[in-house]
Amino acid sequence: MQYKNTDWSDMNNTQPQTTRGRPKTLNRDHVLQVAMTSYWGDGPMAVSINEVCRRAGVSKPGLYREFGNEDGLKTAALESYRDLVLSQLFEIFEADQPFEDALAALTGLVLQDRVETGLPTGCLFGKMRACRSELGPKTNSAIDMTRDTAQDRMQDWINRAKRNGQLDLQISTATAALYVDAQIASAITMQAESVEKSEISEFLQIAFSGLKCFG
């Protein structure tokens, strides 16, 4: 399966909008776009609520009215990331295709050219997981829910491959799902560290080879 690239052009305009005085309404989608890409690119703890307001061109009271507080904004940003970005990963797991084609699609998705798409490097979900002790309770609940959703999708995919005889039946489904998650996270980290694309591709081929049937 050739995994198609998503048009991210609407996401990439994160510059603050020029306005005179206090805007009459707050564009929730625009604020979420700015918050998500800011937390994604700079780190969830590196961007203050005041900086999000500046970049989005909105007032702090208006943002609080819409999202409640900073915890609410970060929760909404993660949910937006799940719906816009992680959903591509879920589509691969849910697609009716041979297991090796799914692995190729995963590799293609991970190796997407971030410069070409205009997206930040790294993974917002991974960055939030890494600093969850510094995040609020709502954001932590969203992290747990997102992780459970990802694990469920991966386990369903792995179980389907087992039923089709494409995976060694001795591999624990839960362990295999954790393994896949770890390899994807490692590859995304390498990409953020400017490791050569060919080297990341080779790493994934070796990593995923452990899940393939030998016969």
N, C-alpha and C positions, 0 to 999 in steps of 0.2 A: 504494500500500500504506500502510495506517495502522499505524505501528509502535507496538506496545503498550508501556506502561510496565512496568517490573519492580517487584515488591514488594520494597523494600529494608528493610523493617521489622526484619528479623533482623540487618542489618548496622549499624543505627544506634545500637544500645545499646553504646556504647563506654566506659561508666562502669565503674570497677573494682568487682569483686564483693566484698562484705564477708565476710571469713572470719576465723576465730580460729586463730592459729598458722599453721604451714606447711601448705598444702593437700596432701592425699595424692596427688592426681593433677593433671596439667596438661591443661587442655582446649585442645588444639591449635587447633581451629577458632576458639575465642574469642580466643586470643592473636593468631592471624593477622588476625582481624577488627579487633582493636584496633591492631595494628601497621600494617596496610594503611591504615586511615582516618587514623591519626596521621601517617604519612609522606605520605599524600595531601594532608591538610589543612594540615599545618604545614611540610612539606618533608622530604625524606629525610635531610638532614644536621642538621635542627633538633630532632630528637627523639632523645634518648640511649637507650641500652639500659635504663638505670635507670628512665627515665620510662615506657618501654613496660611494664616490669615493674610499676611503680606503677599505671598505668592499667588493666592487665589483672589486677592483684591476684595476681601470681605471683612466685616467687622467681627471682633471677638464676641460681643454679645449676640450677634446674629448667628455665628457658628454654634455657640452654646445653646441657643434656642433650638437649633436644628438637630444637634447631636447629643445634647445633654452636658457633656464634658469631654475631656481629652480621651478618656477611656472609651467613651461612645464613638468618638471619631475614629480611633484606631481599630475598634471592632468593625465599624462599617467599612474601613479601608481594606481590612483583611477579607471581609465577605465579598467585597468588590473584586479583589484579586482572585479569590476562589472562583467567582463566576466568570471572569474575563480571561484568566490565565490558566488556572488549574483545570478548568473545564476541558481544555484541549487534551490534557493528560488523561482525564476520565474518558473522553471519547475514544482514545486508543484502547483503553482497557475494555470498553464496552463493545467495540467493533467486532463484527463476525468475520474474522480473518485468521489465517494460520499464525501460530505462535511466533515463528521467526519473522513474519511480516510485522507483527506488533512490536517486536524488539527493534526492528529497523526503523519503524515509525517513532519509537521512543528516542532512539539515537538521533534521528533527524530533528525532532522537536527540541531536544537538549542543545543541539549544535546550531540552532537558528542564529543567524548573524545579528547580534544585538545592535551593531552600528547601523545596519541596513534597516532594521525595524524601528530604530530610535528608542528602544527599551533599555532600562537600566540593567546592569549585570547582576548576577546573583538571583536569589529567590526571596521575596518578601516573607513568605511563610517560614522559610528556614531561618531568616534573620529574626523573626519574632519568636520562634521557638528557642533560639539561642539566648535571648534576653528576657524570657518570660517572667523571671522573678522580679523584674523591674516594671512589668506591665500590670494594668489593672485587672480586676476580676472578670469583667465582661470580655476583655480581649483574651484572657486566658481560657475562658469558656469557648470562645470562637476558635482558638488554637486547637483545643481538644476535639471539638466537633469536626474541624477541617481534617485533622489527623485521622479520626475515626472513619470519616467518609473516604479518604484516600486509601486507608488500609482495607476497608470493605470492598472498594472497587478492585483493588489489586488482588485480594483473596478470591473474589468471584472469577476474575480473569485466570488466575492460576488454577483454580479448581476446574474450570472449563477445559484448560489445556491438559490437565491430568485425565479428565474423562475422555478426551480425544486421543490419549496416548502420546501426547507431545512433551510430557514431562515425566521425569523419574518419580514413580509413585511413592518412593521412600522419602522424598523431600517434604518436610512439614510445610503446610500451606502458610501458616503464620510466619514461620522462619523465612520462607521464600519471599513473602511480601516485604518483610523488614529488609531483606537483602537487596531487593530491587530498589526500595526507597533509599537505602544507603548509597547505592551506586549512582543513582540519579543525582542525589545531593552532592556527592563527591565530584561528579562531572561538572555540575553547575558552579561549584566552588573553583574548580580548575579554570573554567571559562572566565570567571571574574578575576582570576590571577593571571590572565593573558597566556595561559598554556596554549600551545599550538593546537589548532582544530584537529589536525591529523593524529596528534598524540592522544587527544581526548577520545576520538573515534576508536583508536586502537585499544585504549583502556576499557571502553564500554564493550567492545567485541570480546575481550578477554573476560571481563566481569560477567557478561551475560551468557557466555559459553557454558558456565557452570550450571545453568538452568536448562540447557537443551538436552534432548534425549540423545543417548549414544546407542547405536545399534548396528 
